[in-house]
Amino acid sequence: MKLTLILGPMKSGKSFELINYFAPLKYTKQNFALFHPASNVRDEQINSRNGVYIESVKIQTIKNLIDGDYSIIGIDEIHMFPESEAEFIEQLLKKGTEIIISGLDMDHAGRLFPIVQKLMEMGPAEIKMKKAVCELCQDHNATYTQVLYNNEPIAKNLPPSIPDDGTFTYKPVCRKCFIK
Ligand SMILES: [Zn+2]
């Protein structure tokens, strides 16, 4: 069924947007659920930076959701899932499930994450592109996420999907400030 993507850099309000979408559903008869990747070691729920949160279940694979009886599914931090998970999203859509997905669109080198590219090829009904405040020049125009190690930008020699365990820090930056 309908696919909605909420994409953008770090600190652009993606999780807040996802939470806003789902918060009213608890007053409806919709059978909905939210999920986020088990590789996110920090969070037991979906947190937005302004303090709002919503219950979410950690999953290793999206495949396990196919047997569920959900009418609406939300998935946060999609970029942390491997490209191979995209086919399960396609199966859910074909089954009639509405899916709202949020995450980073581009990696540390400004390339689309392979799974995000796959999702864009599924003909989403809507793609909400979020922007953040650039942490270097303070323009409200940041679309990239600079990955830093010891405060130095890392653009090369990293796998497309990198751990989110505190080893690296992340800064939203604008096109002018982004170092590839
Ligand atoms: Zn900037």
Residues whose N, C-alpha, C, O or C-beta is under 5 A from the ligand:
A	BS01	ZN	C134 L136 C137 Q138 V173 C174 C177
